[in-house]
């Protein structure tokens, strides 16, 4: 098979993995030679609107797999066309695309070829060749296999900027039903091992003065969960994510809406979940990580264990927590301002800086390009006191101010 044909098949097969991002790594010194960089002019991060990094060569080593996970297009029983790169082909593709300024790094995953150890060894060989033989100093993200030998995972961490192990499904029962060859227990055990090595390397860097300690996945580890393939609701998904962040210091948890596949198992739903559900989970994840919300607070705005699809999670929570509002923009602490719908972290920091010098008014919010229809019902300013906060029509009034309604009705943009 020609190399171009392999690339078409294996790049397309890799699109289902959302857990690639190139943030959080450390700088490598290129003064001593080598190709590429992870910072400065060597790497220009580009992200799609849903947060996915689009600057990496994202491929599978092979889409052949001995596992038969029901939700996977590359499962053993699938009739999809198969292809496999050699280690040398992946290395040359990466270097060639980088030299032509098409990519800034590599995201490499693989189906299980013969065994977890054999597959992981091939993946590690790619990273080792790029680093040691070709002096490649760009970004490398490796998808690791939880059942592989810990020594192979350790070597992967020495060459890669980020490692990831996909949890696949949010519940152990769901994984046992749809992918019986995989185990939540084994996956979490591998995650715990990576956390220990990442923390050990971080501690060594802090303690080192003259000696230069070994690197180990400086951008940390990430994971991915499929949304809508099993019966897990949003509350269960966010509960698992909260545990992953707390237990394994996960840098990111990615959510990927289930896509129906040909000849799918009867255990799978016949249609995909709405894409807005995936979007709401990312918004809720952001609230958990950066806005001080608990899982229970995020879910309070939804019903039946599911997030509200019409309103973003912060607005939905605010409508259910009206006793917390209105918030005085000129006096409230940062924590309270972060909970106001329509105010992001950067905007809150600008408001805090501005109010040290002047009393804030509605015009000041407008100058910061704040979405006034979303913010004003929840805040007090010198020249504004909200009216009708308890009115039943408030939800209806807020709907046109959401991102999705604004996209559907461009004329609403004049309000911002």
Helices and strands as residue ranges (DSSP letters): H 3-13, G 14-16, G 40-42, E 56-60, H 87-99, E 105-109, H 116-128, I 129-133, E 139-143, H 150-159, E 162-164, H 172-178, H 184-207, E 221-227, H 234-248, E 252-257, H 275-290, H 295-299, H 313-320, G 322-324, E 327-328, H 334-337, H 345-354, H 362-367, H 372-375, G 376-378, E 379-380, H 394-399, H 403-408, G 410-415
